[in-house]
Amino acid sequence: MLDQTDPYAPRQTLQARRGLVAAGHRLAAQAGFDILEAGGNAVDAGVAGGIALGVLEPEFVSFAGVAPIIIYLAERREVVTISGLGGWPKAITSDYFQRNYGGKIPRGVLRSVVPGAPDAWISALEKYGTMSFADVSRAAIRYAREGFQVTRIKAEILAAEVKAFREWPSSAAVFLRNGEAPKEGDPFVQTDLAKTLQYLADQETAVAKRGRSAGLQAVRDAFYRGDIAKTIVRFVKDSGGLLAAEDLAEFKVGHEAPVKTRFGEFDIYGCGPWCQGPMLLQQFNLLEGINLKAMGHNTPAYIHTLTEAIKIASADREAYFGDPKFIDVPMDRLLSKEYAAERQKMIRPDVAWPAMPAPGNITGATPWRGEPSTRPESERVPADESGRLNTSYVCAMDRHGNAFSATPSDGGSAVPIVPGTGLVLAPRGGMSWGNPDHPSSVAPGKRPRLTTNPAIAIQEGKTVMPFGTPGADVQTQAMVQAFLNIFVFGMDLQEAVEAPRFASYSYPSSQEPHDDHPGLLKLEGRIDRSVGEALAKLGHKVQWWPDRVWLAGSVCAIVGDPRTGLMSGAADNRRSADRVGA
């Protein structure tokens, strides 16, 4: 019998009919499923799992971070998104970092933007859920107050970040024990975070007689206008940051239409160009019409073709993506099949692009052409270390066919915890550029361009599939590979998310300092060495990862069949992800 207590042991796909939740940590999946069992819908369950991840994986996620969400409403057959992302403080200027920091965005509260996750969770409950904040946060509060065991992967990651945590006493007090990282099996307690979440729940309970909507507004006000906001603003000011009371008080999360493309029989939906959601769709477009199955899974031809598509999509991401409230993103053209067909011609079967190719020329649009790195490779941040503490993921599906997909994020190594709150304050400003000419430049109220990009794929009348992963710039790459494993190569769902992966780093990192690594291609250890040799002959700079490396992402997915009500769930064993259902 398989040892299911070991998160790295091979698993079987989980089948369910009443409901299913998959998440970056087993206890988060359990928290979400308990909500389904209590009568909540997929949105209630997904929010419960997402809030729990901010407790269970604080190295990856903060309640005061970001939480992009995409939802499928079965009765309305509609897909909606909630950005879960805040903008830069009003006090920032477009040239602030050029004038003061040589164009770089330093670690610390100067890179904090308005926390978008709290309003995202609240808004999701308010518009599409059925339960209260107190209901869905109960498990997270318990995990924070009573603690939970440190997993093998958490111990490894925290140990690698000890120097960063020691930089700030408030962070060291949470992440370290006597100045050192906790060991596997140690209890991990977050008393201040438990108090913060309980305070929010109590504010809701205090106005319960006025109805659920009033209660959720009380939670929102408590965070963005009340004592928590005051504590945040005081700390930021004392630490030399720019976030002010009015930035928090005036914030409203974005509710925006999804982006969409067609691949085979599937409509694939993602979030907008304030994240790399459209890049995911562009990769599918670039692969349209190519006989990938005939190439064979993870053969040199297959890996080469996908890698070149990734590079081409990355070029457009760098040239055009940014907050559409501030810049004109030519999304219709970028996602058109005609444009993809033109760009697909750049995939050459016999030679790799030595670096990221040029972006596409689009009538009426001026692409960012980039700034070639002047630093030698030896001085650049290694590809594996850029944005190491990145993200988690949660998806949920209920018996009615509703689906929820979210990628909460903002771990604790780049910005200090706000003392007394347990909160890491939205360090996503590190995904903006200090150069005012860049499409994802800094500006008052402007949102950084995230890597986080939850998705939902729908095969009309047959399949609804929420899916996503952590992994910074590797996210879209891991998601495409998992999807193709299922629907091109016919793999079982769990087999598909565990299959060996590869990742290109031939683009500027989305994370400060935005170093690039032209031609770099990482392969997991289970891929045959002869494949790496063949790829090197094509011009790829091949480097080998260990087997099942957590940096290759941790894909979770649910596949639901509306005809039968049967759901299948899978969670990648590269990290601590798991799935719970019945």
FITI-884857 format. One record per residue (C-alpha): residue in one letter; x, y, z; chain. Coordinates in steps of 0.05 Angstrom, whole numbers, plus 5000, padded with zeros to 4 digits. Layout:
   residu     c1     c2     c3   chaine
        a      X      Y      Z        A
...
This chain:
   residu     c1     c2     c3   chaine
        m   5000   5000   5000        A
        l   5024   5070   4984        A
        d   5047   5111   5043        A
        q   4998   5170   5038        A
        t   5030   5203   5099        A
        d   5090   5219   5055        A
        p   5072   5278   5010        A
        y   5125   5256   4960        A
        a   5097   5186   4951        A
        p   5062   5171   4885        A
        r   4986   5180   4889        A
        q   4924   5160   4853        A
        t   4873   5208   4824        A
        l   4819   5223   4875        A
        q   4746   5213   4852        A
        a   4688   5249   4884        A
        r   4614   5268   4874        A
        r   4596   5313   4933        A
        g   4654   5360   4924        A
        l   4729   5365   4919        A
        v   4784   5414   4939        A
        a   4858   5412   4918        A
        a   4907   5460   4949        A
        g   4980   5474   4963        A
        h   4975   5443   5033        A
        r   4935   5383   5056        A
        l   4904   5422   5114        A
        a   4881   5477   5067        A
        a   4846   5426   5023        A
        q   4814   5397   5086        A
        a   4791   5466   5108        A
        g   4757   5477   5041        A
        f   4725   5408   5038        A
        d   4697   5417   5109        A
        i   4661   5479   5083        A
        l   4631   5439   5026        A
        e   4607   5386   5076        A
        a   4576   5442   5118        A
        g   4534   5464   5059        A
        g   4579   5517   5027        A
        n   4591   5523   4953        A
        a   4656   5520   4914        A
        v   4669   5594   4926        A
        d   4661   5587   5001        A
        a   4707   5527   5000        A
        g   4759   5560   4956        A
        v   4761   5622   5000        A
        a   4769   5578   5063        A
        g   4826   5541   5030        A
        g   4859   5605   5006        A
        i   4856   5639   5074        A
        a   4883   5575   5106        A
        l   4943   5576   5058        A
        g   4962   5644   5086        A
        v   4971   5609   5153        A
        l   4998   5542   5130        A
        e   5047   5569   5078        A
        p   5068   5639   5103        A
        e   5134   5630   5066        A
        f   5092   5632   5002        A
        v   5026   5668   5020        A
        s   5002   5726   5063        A
        f   4931   5744   5081        A
        a   4954   5815   5066        A
        g   4983   5796   4998        A
        v   4951   5782   4930        A
        a   4898   5731   4910        A
        p   4878   5729   4837        A
        i   4813   5689   4829        A
        i   4774   5660   4770        A
        i   4706   5628   4780        A
        y   4659   5587   4737        A
        l   4585   5596   4756        A
        a   4551   5533   4731        A
        e   4479   5557   4731        A
        r   4497   5620   4691        A
        r   4551   5584   4650        A
        e   4593   5645   4662        A
        v   4667   5656   4680        A
        v   4686   5716   4723        A
        t   4751   5741   4753        A
        i   4771   5780   4815        A
        s   4840   5811   4810        A
        g   4859   5806   4883        A
        l   4914   5857   4869        A
        g   4926   5926   4896        A
        g   4964   5985   4866        A
        w   5022   6029   4884        A
        p   5012   6083   4937        A
        k   4990   6152   4915        A
        a   5055   6181   4941        A
        i   5098   6144   4891        A
        t   5122   6179   4828        A
        s   5139   6145   4762        A
        d   5213   6163   4769        A
        y   5218   6151   4844        A
        f   5263   6090   4840        A
        q   5305   6119   4784        A
        r   5319   6181   4825        A
        n   5331   6146   4891        A
        y   5354   6075   4877        A
        g   5384   6073   4808        A
        g   5320   6043   4778        A
        k   5319   5984   4827        A
        i   5263   5970   4875        A
        p   5294   5953   4943        A
        r   5272   5900   4992        A
        g   5228   5924   5049        A
        v   5164   5964   5055        A
        l   5181   6010   4996        A
        r   5159   5953   4951        A
        s   5093   5942   4988        A
        v   5030   5956   4948        A
        v   4959   5959   4974        A
        p   4939   5889   4999        A
        g   4889   5861   4949        A
        a   4877   5792   4979        A
        p   4831   5811   5037        A
        d   4781   5847   4993        A
        a   4786   5791   4941        A
        w   4765   5738   4992        A
        i   4711   5783   5020        A
        s   4684   5802   4951        A
        a   4683   5730   4927        A
        l   4641   5711   4988        A
        e   4596   5772   4980        A
        k   4581   5763   4905        A
        y   4585   5688   4895        A
        g   4589   5653   4962        A
        t   4538   5636   5016        A
        m   4576   5636   5081        A
        s   4606   5687   5129        A
        f   4678   5706   5138        A
        a   4676   5675   5207        A
        d   4653   5609   5177        A
        v   4707   5605   5124        A
        s   4765   5631   5167        A
        r   4752   5585   5227        A
        a   4801   5531   5205        A
        a   4855   5582   5189        A
        i   4847   5615   5257        A
        r   4854   5547   5290        A
        y   4916   5529   5250        A
        a   4948   5595   5268        A
        r   4930   5592   5342        A
        e   4943   5519   5356        A
        g   4998   5508   5304        A
        f   5013   5452   5256        A
        q   5074   5409   5240        A
        v   5129   5435   5195        A
        t   5134   5393   5132        A
        r   5199   5371   5100        A
        i   5192   5422   5043        A
        k   5175   5479   5091        A
        a   5237   5463   5134        A
        e   5281   5463   5072        A
        i   5253   5529   5046        A
        l   5256   5565   5112        A
        a   5327   5542   5123        A
        a   5348   5572   5056        A
        e   5318   5639   5076        A
        v   5345   5647   5147        A
        k   5389   5706   5128        A
        a   5329   5744   5099        A
        f   5285   5730   5160        A
        r   5339   5753   5208        A
        e   5339   5821   5174        A
        w   5275   5841   5209        A
        p   5260   5823   5282        A
        s   5185   5818   5269        A
        s   5197   5766   5215        A
        a   5249   5728   5254        A
        a   5200   5722   5312        A
        v   5151   5684   5267        A
        f   5195   5644   5219        A
        l   5254   5627   5264        A
        r   5266   5591   5330        A
        n   5324   5620   5370        A
        g   5350   5650   5305        A
        e   5347   5585   5265        A
        a   5296   5554   5219        A
        p   5248   5503   5250        A
        k   5259   5430   5235        A
        e   5213   5380   5201        A
        g   5159   5359   5251        A
        d   5167   5422   5295        A
        p   5102   5459   5313        A
        f   5091   5524   5276        A
        v   5048   5574   5314        A
        q   5028   5644   5292        A
        t   4994   5677   5352        A
        d   4991   5747   5323        A
        l   4961   5724   5257        A
        a   4909   5684   5295        A
        k   4890   5747   5334        A
        t   4885   5788   5269        A
        l   4839   5738   5235        A
        q   4798   5729   5298        A
        y   4790   5805   5304        A
        l   4763   5808   5234        A
        a   4714   5752   5248        A
        d   4692   5785   5312        A
        q   4677   5851   5276        A
        e   4631   5812   5230        A
        t   4597   5776   5287        A
        a   4584   5842   5322        A
        v   4538   5865   5265        A
        a   4509   5796   5248        A
        k   4438   5819   5260        A
        r   4444   5867   5201        A
        g   4456   5810   5152        A
        r   4512   5775   5116        A
        s   4529   5833   5070        A
        a   4536   5881   5129        A
        g   4580   5831   5164        A
        l   4627   5825   5105        A
        q   4630   5900   5099        A
        a   4650   5903   5172        A
        v   4708   5856   5158        A
        r   4729   5899   5099        A
        d   4726   5962   5141        A
        a   4763   5931   5198        A
        f   4822   5914   5153        A
        y   4824   5974   5106        A
        r   4799   6030   5153        A
        g   4802   6005   5225        A
        d   4854   5986   5275        A
        i   4891   5938   5228        A
        a   4898   5993   5176        A
        k   4924   6042   5228        A
        t   4975   5991   5252        A
        i   4998   5979   5180        A
        v   5004   6053   5163        A
        r   5042   6069   5227        A
        f   5092   6013   5215        A
        v   5102   6032   5141        A
        k   5114   6105   5159        A
        d   5163   6087   5214        A
        s   5199   6041   5165        A
        g   5206   6093   5110        A
        g   5151   6067   5065        A
        l   5098   6105   5026        A
        l   5032   6068   5037        A
        a   4982   6115   5070        A
        a   4914   6110   5103        A
        e   4877   6136   5042        A
        d   4910   6083   4998        A
        l   4878   6030   5041        A
        a   4812   6064   5054        A
        e   4798   6078   4981        A
        f   4817   6010   4954        A
        k   4768   5966   4917        A
        v   4788   5901   4885        A
        g   4780   5894   4809        A
        h   4723   5853   4779        A
        e   4741   5842   4706        A
        a   4722   5799   4647        A
        p   4769   5740   4635        A
        v   4813   5732   4575        A
        k   4797   5671   4532        A
        t   4823   5627   4476        A
        r   4804   5562   4442        A
        f   4850   5501   4440        A
        g   4821   5439   4408        A
        e   4753   5429   4440        A
        f   4769   5472   4501        A
        d   4756   5544   4518        A
        i   4812   5565   4564        A
        y   4800   5625   4610        A
        g   4851   5666   4648        A
        c   4859   5733   4683        A
        g   4880   5796   4647        A
        p   4947   5828   4628        A
        w   4958   5853   4699        A
        c   4984   5782   4707        A
        q   5013   5731   4658        A
        g   4945   5699   4645        A
        p   4945   5720   4572        A
        m   5014   5690   4564        A
        l   4985   5622   4583        A
        l   4933   5630   4528        A
        q   4985   5653   4477        A
        q   5025   5589   4489        A
        f   4964   5548   4472        A
        n   4952   5590   4410        A
        l   5024   5581   4387        A
        l   5017   5505   4393        A
        e   4951   5503   4354        A
        g   4955   5456   4294        A
        i   5022   5425   4313        A
        n   5019   5349   4320        A
        l   5049   5346   4389        A
        k   5026   5275   4401        A
        a   5066   5250   4341        A
        m   5129   5281   4370        A
        g   5122   5239   4433        A
        h   5120   5261   4505        A
        n   5183   5297   4529        A
        t   5223   5280   4467        A
        p   5274   5330   4442        A
        a   5226   5354   4388        A
        y   5169   5363   4437        A
        i   5209   5399   4491        A
        h   5242   5443   4438        A
        t   5175   5463   4407        A
        l   5143   5481   4474        A
        t   5205   5519   4496        A
        e   5207   5561   4433        A
        a   5132   5576   4442        A
        i   5146   5597   4513        A
        k   5202   5645   4490        A
        i   5157   5676   4437        A
        a   5100   5687   4487        A
        s   5149   5715   4537        A
        a   5172   5767   4487        A
        d   5100   5793   4480        A
        r   5091   5792   4555        A
        e   5151   5836   4565        A
        a   5132   5883   4508        A
        y   5058   5893   4521        A
        f   5032   5868   4588        A
        g   5014   5916   4644        A
        d   4956   5945   4682        A
        p   4902   5958   4628        A
        k   4875   6015   4670        A
        f   4939   6052   4654        A
        i   4964   6026   4587        A
        d   4931   6003   4523        A
        v   4944   5928   4518        A
        p   4927   5903   4447        A
        m   4894   5841   4476        A
        d   4849   5824   4417        A
        r   4908   5821   4370        A
        l   4954   5786   4419        A
        l   4903   5730   4428        A
        s   4880   5725   4355        A
        k   4892   5661   4317        A
        e   4919   5700   4258        A
        y   4972   5733   4301        A
        a   4990   5665   4332        A
        a   4998   5635   4263        A
        e   5047   5690   4244        A
        r   5087   5681   4307        A
        q   5086   5605   4302        A
        k   5131   5611   4240        A
        m   5186   5633   4288        A
        i   5189   5563   4318        A
        r   5246   5532   4279        A
        p   5251   5456   4286        A
        d   5327   5453   4277        A
        v   5352   5511   4320        A
        a   5335   5546   4385        A
        w   5329   5621   4394        A
        p   5393   5639   4431        A
        a   5353   5689   4473        A
        m   5282   5715   4478        A
        p   5261   5735   4407        A
        a   5233   5803   4388        A
        p   5161   5818   4404        A
        g   5108   5819   4350        A
        n   5094   5883   4312        A
        i   5022   5905   4324        A
        t   4991   5963   4286        A
        g   4978   6022   4332        A
        a   5018   5993   4390        A
        t   5088   6010   4412        A
        p   5124   5951   4443        A
        w   5175   5956   4498        A
        r   5240   5932   4466        A
        g   5277   5918   4530        A
        e   5343   5937   4561        A
        p   5398   5886   4547        A
        s   5430   5864   4612        A
        t   5500   5893   4621        A
        r   5518   5850   4680        A
        p   5559   5786   4668        A
        e   5521   5721   4678        A
        s   5562   5706   4740        A
        e   5535   5769   4774        A
        r   5461   5758   4758        A
        v   5412   5728   4807        A
        p   5410   5653   4792        A
        a   5348   5633   4755        A
        d   5325   5587   4811        A
        e   5332   5641   4864        A
        s   5291   5696   4831        A
        g   5225   5699   4868        A
        r   5239   5634   4906        A
        l   5186   5648   4958        A
        n   5129   5655   4909        A
        t   5059   5628   4913        A
        s   5009   5573   4928        A
        y   4945   5550   4895        A
        v   4874   5526   4911        A
        c   4817   5500   4869        A
        a   4748   5475   4889        A
        m   4687   5445   4856        A
        d   4618   5432   4886        A
        r   4563   5383   4868        A
        h   4528   5436   4827        A
        g   4588   5443   4781        A
        n   4613   5511   4805        A
        a   4688   5517   4801        A
        f   4738   5562   4838        A
        s   4811   5574   4820        A
        a   4858   5620   4858        A
        t   4932   5633   4865        A
        p   4944   5669   4931        A
        s   5014   5694   4942        A
        d   5065   5740   4976        A
        g   5113   5703   5020        A
        g   5154   5733   5076        A
        s   5226   5742   5054        A
        a   5224   5809   5017        A
        v   5182   5852   5064        A
        p   5179   5849   5140        A
        i   5119   5824   5179        A
        v   5079   5882   5209        A
        p   5092   5874   5284        A
        g   5032   5850   5324        A
        t   4992   5828   5263        A
        g   5028   5768   5233        A
        l   5018   5800   5164        A
        v   5069   5805   5108        A
        l   5049   5869   5071        A
        a   5040   5856   4996        A
        p   5111   5857   4969        A
        r   5087   5851   4896        A
        g   5117   5918   4879        A
        g   5180   5878   4865        A
        m   5145   5856   4801        A
        s   5143   5926   4774        A
        w   5199   5962   4737        A
        g   5233   6025   4760        A
        n   5238   6049   4688        A
        p   5178   6094   4673        A
        d   5178   6071   4600        A
        h   5165   5998   4616        A
        p   5092   5975   4608        A
        s   5094   5950   4679        A
        s   5127   6012   4708        A
        v   5112   6044   4775        A
        a   5057   6096   4779        A
        p   5007   6118   4833        A
        g   4950   6067   4836        A
        k   4981   6023   4781        A
        r   4981   5948   4793        A
        p   5046   5908   4784        A
        r   5046   5853   4731        A
        l   5038   5788   4770        A
        t   5063   5719   4753        A
        t   5003   5688   4789        A
        n   4950   5665   4738        A
        p   4895   5617   4758        A
        a   4857   5586   4700        A
        i   4795   5547   4682        A
        a   4786   5503   4620        A
        i   4717   5484   4594        A
        q   4698   5432   4543        A
        e   4625   5450   4531        A
        g   4579   5400   4564        A
        k   4635   5351   4579        A
        t   4689   5381   4624        A
        v   4702   5438   4672        A
        m   4774   5441   4697        A
        p   4801   5492   4746        A
        f   4877   5488   4747        A
        g   4939   5526   4768        A
        t   5005   5524   4804        A
        p   5057   5564   4842        A
        g   5125   5574   4810        A
        a   5135   5648   4791        A
        d   5153   5652   4717        A
        v   5148   5577   4711        A
        q   5073   5577   4725        A
        t   5046   5581   4654        A
        q   5098   5531   4631        A
        a   5079   5479   4683        A
        m   5004   5490   4670        A
        v   5011   5480   4594        A
        q   5051   5417   4604        A
        a   5001   5387   4653        A
        f   4943   5404   4608        A
        l   4976   5372   4547        A
        n   4994   5311   4588        A
        i   4920   5299   4600        A
        f   4886   5320   4536        A
        v   4940   5305   4484        A
        f   4978   5247   4515        A
        g   4919   5216   4551        A
        m   4951   5212   4620        A
        d   4911   5200   4683        A
        l   4902   5266   4720        A
        q   4949   5251   4778        A
        e   5000   5221   4730        A
        a   4996   5285   4689        A
        v   5014   5332   4746        A
        e   5070   5287   4770        A
        a   5103   5276   4702        A
        p   5174   5304   4693        A
        r   5176   5377   4672        A
        f   5222   5428   4640        A
        a   5225   5504   4643        A
        s   5255   5560   4601        A
        y   5287   5620   4635        A
        s   5303   5656   4571        A
        y   5269   5722   4589        A
        p   5276   5777   4642        A
        s   5251   5751   4709        A
        s   5186   5782   4731        A
        q   5218   5793   4800        A
        e   5266   5848   4817        A
        p   5323   5853   4795        A
        h   5293   5824   4730        A
        d   5355   5787   4709        A
        d   5352   5745   4646        A
        h   5387   5680   4628        A
        p   5387   5676   4552        A
        g   5376   5606   4525        A
        l   5373   5572   4594        A
        l   5330   5509   4596        A
        k   5321   5469   4660        A
        l   5303   5395   4657        A
        e   5280   5350   4714        A
        g   5321   5289   4731        A
        r   5272   5237   4705        A
        i   5280   5263   4634        A
        d   5331   5219   4597        A
        r   5401   5249   4592        A
        s   5401   5235   4517        A
        v   5343   5284   4510        A
        g   5385   5338   4543        A
        e   5443   5324   4497        A
        a   5398   5330   4436        A
        l   5369   5396   4461        A
        a   5439   5423   4473        A
        k   5456   5408   4400        A
        l   5396   5451   4380        A
        g   5426   5510   4419        A
        h   5391   5505   4487        A
        k   5435   5518   4548        A
        v   5413   5456   4586        A
        q   5418   5451   4661        A
        w   5392   5394   4704        A
        w   5345   5400   4763        A
        p   5340   5344   4814        A
        d   5280   5299   4806        A
        r   5212   5326   4830        A
        v   5242   5395   4846        A
        w   5193   5444   4879        A
        l   5217   5500   4833        A
        a   5183   5465   4774        A
        g   5115   5484   4803        A
        s   5062   5444   4840        A
        v   5002   5437   4794        A
        c   4933   5423   4825        A
        a   4872   5409   4782        A
        i   4800   5384   4785        A
        v   4765   5355   4725        A
        g   4689   5354   4731        A
        d   4640   5321   4684        A
        p   4573   5357   4685        A
        r   4539   5298   4651        A
        t   4554   5249   4708        A
        g   4571   5295   4767        A
        l   4637   5257   4775        A
        m   4698   5298   4795        A
        s   4771   5278   4793        A
        g   4825   5314   4832        A
        a   4900   5315   4831        A
        a   4954   5350   4871        A
        d   5028   5353   4851        A
        n   5074   5318   4900        A
        r   5133   5365   4886        A
        r   5109   5406   4946        A
        s   5059   5395   5002        A
        a   4998   5399   4958        A
        d   4940   5351   4969        A
        r   4867   5340   4952        A
        v   4806   5322   4994        A
        g   4737   5301   4968        A
        a   4680   5252   4973        A
